[in-house]
Amino acid sequence: MPSAPPEIDAAGLIHGETGAQNLIGWTVDVRQPDGRARLYLDVDDRHSNRHGVLHGGIQAMLLDSACGYSGSLYLDPATLPQMMSLSFTTQFLAPCGQGRVMAIGRVTGGGKRTLFIEGALFDADERLVATGTGVYRAR
């Protein structure tokens, strides 16, 4: 049985759809004209590792989620079907400090249900700090 589409506010933002989103505190933007989802997180001390930078696990979570939402938009922007990660790989390129970060996904191939998607994470200075690639399937 399919789930209901997420609640999207007038600005095209999704807040608190999942427990992970509530816990970490990111916002999802699904109304950009290019059809690519963007996740925003205001990084502070709660998100840092013992080196004082954004924890790699949170970076991977943001990238994975941006890719999943981008896949949803690609398949059906009206209902945003849920996507399941079949595989996901993250590359950490630079340390990421505090401030607003943005993760964005882009579908690179696939078919009607299974998609290949790449993601990029940018720090507050718009510097690329991590990338990810994954395979996703609509549920």
C-alpha positions as CSV (number, residue, x, y, z in Angstrom):
1,M,0.0,0.0,0.0
2,P,1.6,3.3,-1.1
3,S,2.1,6.0,1.6
4,A,0.7,9.5,1.3
5,P,3.0,12.1,-0.3
6,P,4.9,14.2,2.2
7,E,3.5,17.6,3.3
8,I,5.1,20.4,1.2
9,D,4.7,24.0,2.4
10,A,4.0,27.0,0.1
11,A,7.8,27.5,-0.4
12,G,8.2,23.9,-1.6
13,L,9.9,22.8,1.6
14,I,9.4,19.5,3.5
15,H,10.0,19.7,7.3
16,G,10.1,16.8,9.7
17,E,8.9,14.0,7.4
18,T,11.1,11.4,9.0
19,G,12.5,10.7,12.4
20,A,16.0,11.1,11.1
21,Q,15.1,14.5,9.6
22,N,13.6,15.6,12.9
23,L,16.7,14.4,14.8
24,I,19.4,15.9,12.6
25,G,17.3,19.0,11.6
26,W,17.6,19.3,7.8
27,T,15.0,20.8,5.4
28,V,14.1,19.4,2.0
29,D,13.5,21.7,-1.0
30,V,11.5,19.9,-3.8
31,R,10.4,22.9,-5.9
32,Q,13.5,24.0,-7.8
33,P,12.9,24.4,-11.6
34,D,15.7,21.9,-12.4
35,G,13.8,19.0,-10.7
36,R,16.6,18.3,-8.3
37,A,16.1,18.0,-4.6
38,R,18.2,20.1,-2.2
39,L,18.7,19.4,1.5
40,Y,19.8,22.2,3.8
41,L,21.2,21.8,7.3
42,D,22.5,24.5,9.6
43,V,25.5,22.8,11.0
44,D,26.4,23.5,14.7
45,D,28.3,21.8,17.5
46,R,25.6,19.0,17.7
47,H,26.6,17.8,14.2
48,S,30.4,17.7,14.7
49,N,32.8,14.9,15.3
50,R,35.7,14.9,17.7
51,H,37.7,17.0,15.2
52,G,35.1,19.8,15.3
53,V,33.8,19.3,11.7
54,L,30.6,17.9,10.3
55,H,30.5,14.1,11.1
56,G,31.0,11.9,8.0
57,G,27.9,9.8,8.9
58,I,25.7,12.9,8.7
59,Q,27.3,13.9,5.4
60,A,26.5,10.5,4.0
61,M,22.9,10.7,5.4
62,L,22.4,14.1,3.7
63,L,23.8,12.9,0.4
64,D,21.7,9.7,0.5
65,S,18.5,11.6,1.3
66,A,19.2,14.2,-1.4
67,C,19.6,11.4,-3.9
68,G,16.5,9.6,-2.8
69,Y,14.3,12.8,-3.0
70,S,15.8,13.6,-6.4
71,G,14.8,10.1,-7.5
72,S,11.3,10.7,-6.2
73,L,11.0,14.0,-8.1
74,Y,12.3,12.3,-11.3
75,L,9.8,9.5,-11.1
76,D,6.7,11.5,-10.0
77,P,6.9,15.0,-8.7
78,A,3.2,15.0,-7.7
79,T,3.4,11.9,-5.4
80,L,7.1,11.8,-4.6
81,P,7.2,8.0,-4.3
82,Q,9.4,6.6,-1.5
83,M,12.9,5.5,-2.7
84,M,14.9,2.7,-1.2
85,S,18.7,2.8,-1.3
86,L,20.1,-0.4,-2.8
87,S,23.7,0.8,-2.6
88,F,25.5,4.0,-1.7
89,T,29.1,5.1,-1.7
90,T,30.5,8.4,-0.2
91,Q,33.7,10.2,-1.0
92,F,34.9,12.8,1.6
93,L,36.8,15.5,-0.1
94,A,37.3,18.3,2.5
95,P,36.4,19.0,6.1
96,C,33.1,20.8,6.6
97,G,32.7,23.4,9.3
98,Q,29.7,25.1,10.7
99,G,27.1,27.1,8.8
100,R,24.5,26.1,6.2
101,V,25.3,23.1,4.0
102,M,23.5,22.0,0.9
103,A,23.2,18.5,-0.5
104,I,21.8,18.1,-4.0
105,G,21.0,15.0,-6.0
106,R,21.0,14.2,-9.8
107,V,19.6,11.2,-11.6
108,T,22.2,9.9,-14.0
109,G,20.4,6.8,-15.4
110,G,18.2,3.9,-14.8
111,G,14.7,2.8,-15.8
112,K,11.1,3.0,-14.5
113,R,11.9,1.8,-10.9
114,T,15.6,1.6,-10.4
115,L,17.7,4.7,-10.8
116,F,21.4,5.7,-10.6
117,I,21.8,8.9,-8.7
118,E,24.8,11.1,-7.7
119,G,24.9,13.6,-5.0
120,A,27.1,16.6,-4.0
121,L,27.5,18.3,-0.6
122,F,28.6,21.9,-0.4
123,D,29.7,23.8,2.7
124,A,28.7,27.3,3.8
125,D,31.3,28.8,1.4
126,E,29.8,26.7,-1.5
127,R,32.9,24.5,-1.6
128,L,32.4,20.8,-2.6
129,V,33.1,18.7,0.5
130,A,31.7,15.3,-0.3
131,T,30.1,13.3,-3.1
132,G,28.1,10.2,-3.3
133,T,26.7,7.7,-5.8
134,G,23.9,5.2,-5.3
135,V,21.4,2.9,-6.8
136,Y,17.8,3.4,-5.7
137,R,14.5,1.6,-6.3
138,A,11.0,3.0,-5.9
139,R,9.0,1.2,-3.2
